[in-house]
Structure formats: structure tokens, C-alpha cells
Amino acid sequence: MKSARGRAGPRLVLAAKRPVELDDGVLVEAARAGDGEAFSRLFRRHADAVRTRLTRLIGPVPERDDLVQNVFIALHRALPAYRREANVSTYLHRIAVNAAYDHLRARQRQRDGVRRRPSDGARSLDIEELADGATSAMEDQVAARADLARLLALLDQLSPKKRIAFVLVAVEGCSLAEAASLIGAAEDTVKQRALHARREMVALLAPGSRTPAKADEEEPS
């Protein structure tokens, strides 16, 4: 018979304390009060998602990381007027979409109307399937790096407004309501931009196509 001392008792393992996960609203309120660490936590929490969205909208360009920084700088400047009930993630991505639009407009002006057409290899990209598969992410639809390069070449032919609408709706799979909220336009306007973008991209894939990219036209707000 084993003595009490010899019995194997239960092993007690003390769980390490996990850091408290504060919600975005609490972090924003702290950041508004001057808490730099709170704002840093917001940055760490959302920076990757903002960077991913900017990559899809403007491509893997060198300026992308600068735009990520600018998005959070804009958020910090907007803190005094920020409403607690607003969703931080949505607010950030609205800023990101606007930053992407401004970047694409500047890039368009720098080209001075000189546009490069996609290579003949771009015709192998099934743009119909890409546009119709609106429920999958870009990485799932365009898996091969070569196809991604061809897609970016095609997107470069679009006006900034049409490109952003197409990427949000056809590539990322956003609903029209979500895309409209991010862009700040009516749902029907976003739908028309995405449809026009799709038609232009299909036309660019036609043999001998020399369809020029069009400047942004005046559109209803």
C-alpha cells in the first residue's frame, strides 16, 4: 500500500497570462487620448490587410509600403473627428481605396498618354472566368506568377475608377454594397464601372486589339 507521499498527485500547470485583446474602439479612444502604444497596436493589427488590399488595387509597386504608412497617418490625423460607432477596419480601407485612386491617377498622368499593351501571352488569360469568379480571392483565381503579371498589364489599361471597381467586385469578390461603401459612390455607379472594365479587358484580349485606355469621365456621385 502506497503512502500518501508516494501517490502521484495531479500536476498543476500554470497557464501563461495572455495579453488582453482590446477591441478597436477602445484602442482608438486611447490613441485619441495620446496613447502611442494603442495606435501602434492598431497598426500591427491592420497593416497587413491594408497592404494586401493596396497590392491588389495598384500592384506590387515599390510605393506600396509608403502608401500603407500614409493610410495610417491619415487615420491618426482623423482621430479627433472619429466616431466610436464607426468600424476601424472599414474606415482604414476607405482611406486605402482613396490612396490607391490618387496613386493610379498620378501614375496615369506620368505616362503622358503612352500606354503599353499586354503581351500576346496575355490572350491565354481567361478573363471571362476571372470576372465571373467573383467569390474567390485574387491569389486563388490567378495562381501563376506569369498570369498575375498579365492581369496587372491588363489592369494598367483601365482608368483608375474602373480598375478599382473591377478589382473590388470581380477580383476580391466584394458585394456592390461593400464596394460602394469603400469607394464612396452609388452601387449602380460601381456596377457600371466594373462592367465597363470587364468589357474593355475582354476587348484588349481580342487579336489585333489596340483599344486605348480612357481617362476617367465625369460620373455621378
Buried (B, 14 or more C-beta within 10 A) or exposed (E): EEEEEEEEEEEEEEEEEEEEEBEBBEBBBBBBEEBEEBBEBBBEBBBEEBBBBBBBBBBEBEBBEEBBEBBBEBBBEEBEEBEEEBEBBEBBBBBBBBBBBEBBBEBBEEEEEEEEBBEEEBBEBEBEEBBEBBEEEBEEBBEEEEBBBBBBBBBBBBBBBBBBBBBBBBBBBBEBEBBBBBBEBBBEBBBBBBBBBBEBBBEBBEEEBEBEBEEBEEEEE
